[in-house]
Amino acid sequence: MGVGPHRPIRELEAALDRGELDIAEGIARDCQREHAQPIRLDLALRLLPLAAGEPSYDAWACRWLSRWLTEARNPSIDNAADIAAMLAELPGEPQVMDGLLGLLSP
């Protein structure tokens, strides 16, 4: 039996599920380099709770919010303010993640 196909997104999801920020970040960078585009916004969002204890969390959250503003179908200042508030709360209140993920659902 040989090695299965390389599926970096599944590897990224598994690293996120295990809480392995360094591995997930490396896989995300590899995916971006390989496909010449960033990972999906929902996957990028899943990196944030893992980075919440890092000194660079604010930079991570601001980059994610910037991507959301660029990629959202109909962003509004009210939605952006709500999301920014949730991102600010996320390090101390991990349950906020459910609300953020819900905003990404079609």
Contacts in CASP RR format, 6 or more apart in sequence:
PFRMAT RR
TARGET T0000
AUTHOR 0000-0000-0000
METHOD contacts of the structure
MODEL  1
MGVGPHRPIRELEAALDRGELDIAEGIARDCQREHAQPIRLDLALRLLPL
AAGEPSYDAWACRWLSRWLTEARNPSIDNAADIAAMLAELPGEPQVMDGL
LGLLSP
8 27 0 8 1.000
8 30 0 8 1.000
8 31 0 8 1.000
8 34 0 8 1.000
9 31 0 8 1.000
9 39 0 8 1.000
9 43 0 8 1.000
11 27 0 8 1.000
12 24 0 8 1.000
12 27 0 8 1.000
12 28 0 8 1.000
12 31 0 8 1.000
12 39 0 8 1.000
12 43 0 8 1.000
13 43 0 8 1.000
15 23 0 8 1.000
15 24 0 8 1.000
15 27 0 8 1.000
16 24 0 8 1.000
16 43 0 8 1.000
16 46 0 8 1.000
16 47 0 8 1.000
16 50 0 8 1.000
19 50 0 8 1.000
20 50 0 8 1.000
21 47 0 8 1.000
21 50 0 8 1.000
21 51 0 8 1.000
21 54 0 8 1.000
24 46 0 8 1.000
24 47 0 8 1.000
24 50 0 8 1.000
25 47 0 8 1.000
28 38 0 8 1.000
28 39 0 8 1.000
28 43 0 8 1.000
28 44 0 8 1.000
28 47 0 8 1.000
31 39 0 8 1.000
32 38 0 8 1.000
32 39 0 8 1.000
38 44 0 8 1.000
38 67 0 8 1.000
41 64 0 8 1.000
41 67 0 8 1.000
41 68 0 8 1.000
41 71 0 8 1.000
41 104 0 8 1.000
42 101 0 8 1.000
42 104 0 8 1.000
44 64 0 8 1.000
44 67 0 8 1.000
45 64 0 8 1.000
45 97 0 8 1.000
45 100 0 8 1.000
45 101 0 8 1.000
45 104 0 8 1.000
47 60 0 8 1.000
48 57 0 8 1.000
48 60 0 8 1.000
48 61 0 8 1.000
48 64 0 8 1.000
48 87 0 8 1.000
48 90 0 8 1.000
48 97 0 8 1.000
49 90 0 8 1.000
49 94 0 8 1.000
49 97 0 8 1.000
51 57 0 8 1.000
51 60 0 8 1.000
52 90 0 8 1.000
52 91 0 8 1.000
52 92 0 8 1.000
52 94 0 8 1.000
53 91 0 8 1.000
54 60 0 8 1.000
57 91 0 8 1.000
61 87 0 8 1.000
61 88 0 8 1.000
61 90 0 8 1.000
64 87 0 8 1.000
65 80 0 8 1.000
65 83 0 8 1.000
65 84 0 8 1.000
65 87 0 8 1.000
68 75 0 8 1.000
68 80 0 8 1.000
68 83 0 8 1.000
69 75 0 8 1.000
69 80 0 8 1.000
72 79 0 8 1.000
79 103 0 8 1.000
83 100 0 8 1.000
83 103 0 8 1.000
86 96 0 8 1.000
86 99 0 8 1.000
86 100 0 8 1.000
87 100 0 8 1.000
89 96 0 8 1.000
90 96 0 8 1.000
90 97 0 8 1.000
90 100 0 8 1.000
END
